[in-house]
Amino acid sequence: MLECLTFALNSTTRCEKTMEKMKIVAIIPARGGSKGIPKKNMKELCGKPLIAYIIEAALTAEGLDRVIVSTEEKEIAEIAKKYGADVPFIRPKELAKDETPTLPVLQHAVKYLEETENYRPEIVVLLYATSPLLRAERISGAIKMLKEGEFDSILSVVEDRSHYWIEKDGKYERLYPEVIKNRQLIRPLFKENGAIYICKRDILMEKNEIVGGRIGLLKMRKEETIDIDEPLDFEIAEFFMRRRPSHNLITTPQYKRS
């Protein structure tokens, strides 16, 4: 059973009926350029372009009104449309540079929808084409978690109980000063796996944050996702893709309030 660890304030009220009517949009940023892997988002993985997998997962997920791809590359736009995504605009070149952060890309998309289409999303789901193993049920579960837990943002993580060292004042020391031989006794760290980010519209547009307010951590297994960044990652993704069970064993997540 999936566990969800949260950093959130206690709340005694619920507004599920209102939340059910919320407009929720998934935005998939996909640039044409890539230094590590040329044309990465269009590269074939097990017979389909990489970006096709996250589009199909998002379209199957419950709770999403729209699935939008933000790209400056016309070829990516055509592929996205072919697999069912909406491409209402071509992203400006100045928002498609190597150093461009994700925040202004999402803000540009939301601003376009609001000003051009009079569509004001209340929740924004950020998904990446580089997570082809992500399943629709995980996306649906994360949305449900935000609704029922009254969170302002959700991000997916994996648990890490490794031994870490840090550099401090030119010297190296353990992250945890106590000597622990059994790794099961180490307080776990939680690493962002880059699979799912969800936030309310005002956190994104008013607070200028993708993760902010009352935050929920969605704990996932390492083998559920892979962030494709290097050529070896493609081989690993293909390995897991070819061994995926035809049925889905993922259950709806539960959450705990802190």
BALOBA-1460 file (C-alpha; in Angstrom, 3 decimals):
// residues 258
<rec num="1" residu="m" x="0.000" y="0.000" z="0.000"/>
<rec num="2" residu="l" x="1.305" y="3.382" z="-0.991"/>
<rec num="3" residu="e" x="2.327" y="5.642" z="1.849"/>
<rec num="4" residu="c" x="2.168" y="9.402" z="1.556"/>
<rec num="5" residu="l" x="4.249" y="11.544" z="3.872"/>
<rec num="6" residu="t" x="3.212" y="15.144" z="4.201"/>
<rec num="7" residu="f" x="4.404" y="18.470" z="5.464"/>
<rec num="8" residu="a" x="1.021" y="20.070" z="5.992"/>
<rec num="9" residu="l" x="-1.006" y="22.049" z="8.499"/>
<rec num="10" residu="n" x="-3.904" y="20.350" z="10.217"/>
<rec num="11" residu="s" x="-7.297" y="21.238" z="8.881"/>
<rec num="12" residu="t" x="-10.744" y="20.167" z="10.015"/>
<rec num="13" residu="t" x="-12.791" y="21.269" z="7.039"/>
<rec num="14" residu="r" x="-13.443" y="19.652" z="3.701"/>
<rec num="15" residu="c" x="-14.907" y="20.964" z="0.479"/>
<rec num="16" residu="e" x="-15.048" y="17.853" z="-1.680"/>
<rec num="17" residu="k" x="-18.142" y="18.907" z="-3.589"/>
<rec num="18" residu="t" x="-16.498" y="22.161" z="-4.623"/>
<rec num="19" residu="m" x="-13.202" y="20.457" z="-5.393"/>
<rec num="20" residu="e" x="-14.872" y="17.914" z="-7.658"/>
<rec num="21" residu="k" x="-15.873" y="20.740" z="-9.993"/>
<rec num="22" residu="m" x="-12.370" y="22.169" z="-10.211"/>
<rec num="23" residu="k" x="-10.818" y="22.665" z="-13.621"/>
<rec num="24" residu="i" x="-7.612" y="20.633" z="-13.746"/>
<rec num="25" residu="v" x="-5.103" y="20.838" z="-16.578"/>
<rec num="26" residu="a" x="-2.001" y="18.750" z="-17.201"/>
<rec num="27" residu="i" x="0.876" y="20.589" z="-18.842"/>
<rec num="28" residu="i" x="3.702" y="18.639" z="-20.481"/>
<rec num="29" residu="p" x="6.738" y="20.806" z="-21.330"/>
<rec num="30" residu="a" x="8.669" y="19.356" z="-24.278"/>
<rec num="31" residu="r" x="11.510" y="21.242" z="-25.925"/>
<rec num="32" residu="g" x="12.911" y="20.271" z="-29.296"/>
<rec num="33" residu="g" x="16.512" y="20.736" z="-28.192"/>
<rec num="34" residu="s" x="18.419" y="18.393" z="-25.911"/>
<rec num="35" residu="k" x="22.145" y="18.235" z="-25.282"/>
<rec num="36" residu="g" x="22.322" y="14.775" z="-23.732"/>
<rec num="37" residu="i" x="20.053" y="13.020" z="-26.230"/>
<rec num="38" residu="p" x="19.319" y="14.812" z="-29.540"/>
<rec num="39" residu="k" x="15.562" y="15.177" z="-30.150"/>
<rec num="40" residu="k" x="14.963" y="13.242" z="-26.945"/>
<rec num="41" residu="n" x="11.223" y="13.832" z="-26.694"/>
<rec num="42" residu="m" x="10.713" y="12.463" z="-30.205"/>
<rec num="43" residu="k" x="13.107" y="9.529" z="-29.877"/>
<rec num="44" residu="e" x="11.457" y="6.136" z="-30.316"/>
<rec num="45" residu="l" x="10.990" y="3.930" z="-27.269"/>
<rec num="46" residu="c" x="9.508" y="0.477" z="-27.856"/>
<rec num="47" residu="g" x="7.871" y="1.577" z="-31.075"/>
<rec num="48" residu="k" x="6.510" y="4.996" z="-30.064"/>
<rec num="49" residu="p" x="7.925" y="8.491" z="-29.567"/>
<rec num="50" residu="l" x="8.973" y="9.072" z="-25.969"/>
<rec num="51" residu="i" x="6.414" y="11.827" z="-25.423"/>
<rec num="52" residu="a" x="3.567" y="9.529" z="-26.469"/>
<rec num="53" residu="y" x="3.704" y="7.561" z="-23.215"/>
<rec num="54" residu="i" x="3.083" y="10.458" z="-20.839"/>
<rec num="55" residu="i" x="0.358" y="11.828" z="-23.119"/>
<rec num="56" residu="e" x="-1.449" y="8.485" z="-23.112"/>
<rec num="57" residu="a" x="-1.118" y="8.186" z="-19.329"/>
<rec num="58" residu="a" x="-2.495" y="11.684" z="-18.789"/>
<rec num="59" residu="l" x="-5.418" y="11.167" z="-21.173"/>
<rec num="60" residu="t" x="-6.353" y="7.981" z="-19.314"/>
<rec num="61" residu="a" x="-6.023" y="9.512" z="-15.847"/>
<rec num="62" residu="e" x="-9.203" y="10.487" z="-14.030"/>
<rec num="63" residu="g" x="-9.782" y="14.059" z="-12.983"/>
<rec num="64" residu="l" x="-8.015" y="15.935" z="-15.783"/>
<rec num="65" residu="d" x="-9.993" y="18.311" z="-17.988"/>
<rec num="66" residu="r" x="-7.225" y="18.915" z="-20.491"/>
<rec num="67" residu="v" x="-3.805" y="17.600" z="-21.462"/>
<rec num="68" residu="i" x="-1.616" y="20.279" z="-23.015"/>
<rec num="69" residu="v" x="1.864" y="20.055" z="-24.518"/>
<rec num="70" residu="s" x="3.984" y="23.217" z="-24.403"/>
<rec num="71" residu="t" x="6.652" y="23.145" z="-27.096"/>
<rec num="72" residu="e" x="8.482" y="25.427" z="-29.505"/>
<rec num="73" residu="e" x="9.085" y="22.543" z="-31.905"/>
<rec num="74" residu="k" x="6.477" y="22.040" z="-34.636"/>
<rec num="75" residu="e" x="7.398" y="18.379" z="-35.068"/>
<rec num="76" residu="i" x="6.761" y="17.701" z="-31.383"/>
<rec num="77" residu="a" x="3.474" y="19.590" z="-31.674"/>
<rec num="78" residu="e" x="2.361" y="17.327" z="-34.518"/>
<rec num="79" residu="i" x="3.330" y="14.184" z="-32.601"/>
<rec num="80" residu="a" x="1.503" y="15.443" z="-29.511"/>
<rec num="81" residu="k" x="-1.667" y="16.083" z="-31.505"/>
<rec num="82" residu="k" x="-1.408" y="12.661" z="-33.117"/>
<rec num="83" residu="y" x="-1.491" y="11.008" z="-29.705"/>
<rec num="84" residu="g" x="-4.394" y="13.115" z="-28.479"/>
<rec num="85" residu="a" x="-2.850" y="16.047" z="-26.619"/>
<rec num="86" residu="d" x="-3.941" y="19.651" z="-27.056"/>
<rec num="87" residu="v" x="-1.341" y="22.090" z="-28.437"/>
<rec num="88" residu="p" x="-3.126" y="25.458" z="-28.325"/>
<rec num="89" residu="f" x="0.068" y="27.505" z="-28.867"/>
<rec num="90" residu="i" x="3.689" y="27.279" z="-29.934"/>
<rec num="91" residu="r" x="5.941" y="28.218" z="-27.040"/>
<rec num="92" residu="p" x="8.046" y="31.367" z="-27.582"/>
<rec num="93" residu="k" x="11.698" y="30.666" z="-28.378"/>
<rec num="94" residu="e" x="12.840" y="32.696" z="-25.371"/>
<rec num="95" residu="l" x="11.079" y="30.167" z="-23.131"/>
<rec num="96" residu="a" x="12.737" y="27.174" z="-24.787"/>
<rec num="97" residu="k" x="16.392" y="27.708" z="-23.960"/>
<rec num="98" residu="d" x="18.606" y="25.221" z="-22.112"/>
<rec num="99" residu="e" x="18.647" y="27.444" z="-19.032"/>
<rec num="100" residu="t" x="14.919" y="28.207" z="-19.026"/>
<rec num="101" residu="p" x="13.336" y="27.023" z="-15.745"/>
<rec num="102" residu="t" x="9.974" y="25.265" z="-15.717"/>
<rec num="103" residu="l" x="8.106" y="27.904" z="-13.687"/>
<rec num="104" residu="p" x="7.782" y="30.563" z="-16.435"/>
<rec num="105" residu="v" x="6.888" y="27.852" z="-18.964"/>
<rec num="106" residu="l" x="3.917" y="26.799" z="-16.836"/>
<rec num="107" residu="q" x="2.946" y="30.401" z="-16.137"/>
<rec num="108" residu="h" x="3.017" y="31.175" z="-19.856"/>
<rec num="109" residu="a" x="0.680" y="28.256" z="-20.567"/>
<rec num="110" residu="v" x="-1.786" y="29.207" z="-17.827"/>
<rec num="111" residu="k" x="-1.739" y="32.869" z="-18.848"/>
<rec num="112" residu="y" x="-2.433" y="31.900" z="-22.460"/>
<rec num="113" residu="l" x="-5.389" y="29.713" z="-21.479"/>
<rec num="114" residu="e" x="-6.858" y="32.419" z="-19.282"/>
<rec num="115" residu="e" x="-6.396" y="35.337" z="-21.660"/>
<rec num="116" residu="t" x="-7.012" y="33.618" z="-25.003"/>
<rec num="117" residu="e" x="-9.502" y="30.875" z="-24.192"/>
<rec num="118" residu="n" x="-11.091" y="32.208" z="-20.998"/>
<rec num="119" residu="y" x="-10.143" y="28.909" z="-19.366"/>
<rec num="120" residu="r" x="-8.953" y="29.373" z="-15.794"/>
<rec num="121" residu="p" x="-7.527" y="26.149" z="-14.342"/>
<rec num="122" residu="e" x="-7.697" y="25.815" z="-10.587"/>
<rec num="123" residu="i" x="-5.158" y="22.984" z="-10.410"/>
<rec num="124" residu="v" x="-2.100" y="22.517" z="-12.621"/>
<rec num="125" residu="v" x="-0.478" y="19.103" z="-13.056"/>
<rec num="126" residu="l" x="3.104" y="19.165" z="-14.325"/>
<rec num="127" residu="l" x="4.194" y="16.013" z="-16.163"/>
<rec num="128" residu="y" x="7.379" y="15.276" z="-18.089"/>
<rec num="129" residu="a" x="7.861" y="13.261" z="-21.251"/>
<rec num="130" residu="t" x="11.014" y="11.867" z="-19.626"/>
<rec num="131" residu="s" x="8.876" y="9.736" z="-17.274"/>
<rec num="132" residu="p" x="7.477" y="7.143" z="-19.709"/>
<rec num="133" residu="l" x="6.857" y="4.524" z="-16.992"/>
<rec num="134" residu="l" x="4.434" y="6.732" z="-15.081"/>
<rec num="135" residu="r" x="0.965" y="5.189" z="-14.973"/>
<rec num="136" residu="a" x="-2.388" y="6.916" z="-15.233"/>
<rec num="137" residu="e" x="-3.408" y="5.564" z="-11.827"/>
<rec num="138" residu="r" x="-0.549" y="7.405" z="-10.170"/>
<rec num="139" residu="i" x="-1.643" y="10.685" z="-11.736"/>
<rec num="140" residu="s" x="-5.252" y="10.105" z="-10.681"/>
<rec num="141" residu="g" x="-4.163" y="9.157" z="-7.186"/>
<rec num="142" residu="a" x="-2.025" y="12.268" z="-6.805"/>
<rec num="143" residu="i" x="-4.934" y="14.485" z="-7.858"/>
<rec num="144" residu="k" x="-7.210" y="12.734" z="-5.384"/>
<rec num="145" residu="m" x="-4.600" y="13.158" z="-2.675"/>
<rec num="146" residu="l" x="-4.475" y="16.918" z="-3.248"/>
<rec num="147" residu="k" x="-8.253" y="17.163" z="-3.163"/>
<rec num="148" residu="e" x="-8.952" y="15.027" z="-0.121"/>
<rec num="149" residu="g" x="-5.921" y="16.160" z="1.846"/>
<rec num="150" residu="e" x="-6.600" y="19.844" z="1.153"/>
<rec num="151" residu="f" x="-3.021" y="20.362" z="0.042"/>
<rec num="152" residu="d" x="-1.766" y="23.270" z="-2.029"/>
<rec num="153" residu="s" x="0.823" y="21.192" z="-3.866"/>
<rec num="154" residu="i" x="1.951" y="17.598" z="-4.315"/>
<rec num="155" residu="l" x="5.252" y="16.188" z="-5.538"/>
<rec num="156" residu="s" x="6.335" y="12.601" z="-6.072"/>
<rec num="157" residu="v" x="9.380" y="11.209" z="-4.280"/>
<rec num="158" residu="v" x="11.290" y="7.997" z="-3.673"/>
<rec num="159" residu="e" x="12.664" y="6.933" z="-0.307"/>
<rec num="160" residu="d" x="16.442" y="6.851" z="0.120"/>
<rec num="161" residu="r" x="18.163" y="5.256" z="3.111"/>
<rec num="162" residu="s" x="21.721" y="5.476" z="1.801"/>
<rec num="163" residu="h" x="24.731" y="6.648" z="3.797"/>
<rec num="164" residu="y" x="25.640" y="10.196" z="2.790"/>
<rec num="165" residu="w" x="28.646" y="12.430" z="3.396"/>
<rec num="166" residu="i" x="28.723" y="16.209" z="3.034"/>
<rec num="167" residu="e" x="31.496" y="18.766" z="2.730"/>
<rec num="168" residu="k" x="31.646" y="21.388" z="5.453"/>
<rec num="169" residu="d" x="34.413" y="23.959" z="5.892"/>
<rec num="170" residu="g" x="36.741" y="21.970" z="3.658"/>
<rec num="171" residu="k" x="36.187" y="18.736" z="5.575"/>
<rec num="172" residu="y" x="33.930" y="15.755" z="5.009"/>
<rec num="173" residu="e" x="31.470" y="14.463" z="7.570"/>
<rec num="174" residu="r" x="28.469" y="12.175" z="7.718"/>
<rec num="175" residu="l" x="25.128" y="13.723" z="7.012"/>
<rec num="176" residu="y" x="24.009" y="12.003" z="10.187"/>
<rec num="177" residu="p" x="26.766" y="12.270" z="12.805"/>
<rec num="178" residu="e" x="25.688" y="9.173" z="14.709"/>
<rec num="179" residu="v" x="27.293" y="5.951" z="13.508"/>
<rec num="180" residu="i" x="24.561" y="3.633" z="12.254"/>
<rec num="181" residu="k" x="25.491" y="0.248" z="10.860"/>
<rec num="182" residu="n" x="21.996" y="-0.923" z="9.946"/>
<rec num="183" residu="r" x="20.647" y="1.130" z="7.033"/>
<rec num="184" residu="q" x="17.067" y="0.250" z="8.022"/>
<rec num="185" residu="l" x="17.543" y="2.365" z="11.144"/>
<rec num="186" residu="i" x="18.586" y="5.475" z="9.212"/>
<rec num="187" residu="r" x="16.020" y="8.236" z="9.007"/>
<rec num="188" residu="p" x="14.980" y="8.152" z="5.337"/>
<rec num="189" residu="l" x="15.562" y="11.001" z="2.933"/>
<rec num="190" residu="f" x="13.031" y="11.644" z="0.204"/>
<rec num="191" residu="k" x="14.288" y="12.413" z="-3.286"/>
<rec num="192" residu="e" x="12.171" y="14.057" z="-5.965"/>
<rec num="193" residu="n" x="11.795" y="11.620" z="-8.833"/>
<rec num="194" residu="g" x="10.509" y="14.197" z="-11.307"/>
<rec num="195" residu="a" x="7.370" y="12.238" z="-12.140"/>
<rec num="196" residu="i" x="4.484" y="14.320" z="-10.775"/>
<rec num="197" residu="y" x="4.110" y="17.888" z="-9.562"/>
<rec num="198" residu="i" x="0.684" y="19.324" z="-8.784"/>
<rec num="199" residu="c" x="-0.176" y="22.756" z="-7.484"/>
<rec num="200" residu="k" x="-3.133" y="25.063" z="-7.157"/>
<rec num="201" residu="r" x="-3.305" y="27.863" z="-9.667"/>
<rec num="202" residu="d" x="-2.645" y="30.639" z="-7.139"/>
<rec num="203" residu="i" x="0.516" y="28.963" z="-5.846"/>
<rec num="204" residu="l" x="1.852" y="28.979" z="-9.409"/>
<rec num="205" residu="m" x="0.645" y="32.373" z="-10.586"/>
<rec num="206" residu="e" x="0.556" y="34.458" z="-7.410"/>
<rec num="207" residu="k" x="3.266" y="32.882" z="-5.252"/>
<rec num="208" residu="n" x="5.538" y="32.076" z="-8.220"/>
<rec num="209" residu="e" x="6.104" y="28.542" z="-6.954"/>
<rec num="210" residu="i" x="5.455" y="25.067" z="-8.293"/>
<rec num="211" residu="v" x="5.774" y="23.528" z="-4.841"/>
<rec num="212" residu="g" x="4.470" y="25.667" z="-1.997"/>
<rec num="213" residu="g" x="1.843" y="26.163" z="0.679"/>
<rec num="214" residu="r" x="0.681" y="22.942" z="2.320"/>
<rec num="215" residu="i" x="2.833" y="20.282" z="0.674"/>
<rec num="216" residu="g" x="2.120" y="16.593" z="0.253"/>
<rec num="217" residu="l" x="4.794" y="14.043" z="-0.612"/>
<rec num="218" residu="l" x="3.636" y="11.171" z="-2.790"/>
<rec num="219" residu="k" x="5.919" y="8.206" z="-2.114"/>
<rec num="220" residu="m" x="6.612" y="5.963" z="-5.102"/>
<rec num="221" residu="r" x="8.741" y="2.904" z="-5.775"/>
<rec num="222" residu="k" x="11.995" y="3.437" z="-7.642"/>
<rec num="223" residu="e" x="11.049" y="1.064" z="-10.420"/>
<rec num="224" residu="e" x="7.813" y="2.920" z="-11.178"/>
<rec num="225" residu="t" x="9.502" y="5.815" z="-12.903"/>
<rec num="226" residu="i" x="12.753" y="6.696" z="-14.548"/>
<rec num="227" residu="d" x="13.882" y="10.180" z="-15.464"/>
<rec num="228" residu="i" x="15.433" y="9.873" z="-18.917"/>
<rec num="229" residu="d" x="18.419" y="12.182" z="-19.168"/>
<rec num="230" residu="e" x="21.222" y="10.088" z="-20.678"/>
<rec num="231" residu="p" x="21.371" y="7.378" z="-23.398"/>
<rec num="232" residu="l" x="21.697" y="4.659" z="-20.736"/>
<rec num="233" residu="d" x="18.378" y="5.789" z="-19.261"/>
<rec num="234" residu="f" x="16.679" y="4.890" z="-22.530"/>
<rec num="235" residu="e" x="18.022" y="1.347" z="-22.282"/>
<rec num="236" residu="i" x="16.849" y="1.057" z="-18.682"/>
<rec num="237" residu="a" x="13.409" y="2.401" z="-19.593"/>
<rec num="238" residu="e" x="13.124" y="-0.079" z="-22.447"/>
<rec num="239" residu="f" x="14.112" y="-2.910" z="-20.096"/>
<rec num="240" residu="f" x="11.304" y="-2.080" z="-17.677"/>
<rec num="241" residu="m" x="8.840" y="-1.210" z="-20.433"/>
<rec num="242" residu="r" x="9.151" y="-4.656" z="-22.015"/>
<rec num="243" residu="r" x="8.555" y="-6.301" z="-18.634"/>
<rec num="244" residu="r" x="5.541" y="-4.296" z="-17.545"/>
<rec num="245" residu="p" x="2.605" y="-6.439" z="-16.490"/>
<rec num="246" residu="s" x="-0.479" y="-6.052" z="-18.609"/>
<rec num="247" residu="h" x="-2.548" y="-5.389" z="-15.508"/>
<rec num="248" residu="n" x="-2.111" y="-2.612" z="-12.976"/>
<rec num="249" residu="l" x="-1.394" y="-3.404" z="-9.347"/>
<rec num="250" residu="i" x="-1.174" y="0.178" z="-8.126"/>
<rec num="251" residu="t" x="-3.715" y="1.070" z="-5.486"/>
<rec num="252" residu="t" x="-5.235" y="4.421" z="-4.667"/>
<rec num="253" residu="p" x="-2.886" y="6.282" z="-2.289"/>
<rec num="254" residu="q" x="-3.687" y="6.985" z="1.295"/>
<rec num="255" residu="y" x="-2.368" y="10.006" z="3.141"/>
<rec num="256" residu="k" x="-1.609" y="11.036" z="6.690"/>
<rec num="257" residu="r" x="-1.836" y="14.488" z="8.178"/>
<rec num="258" residu="s" x="1.055" y="15.816" z="10.227"/>
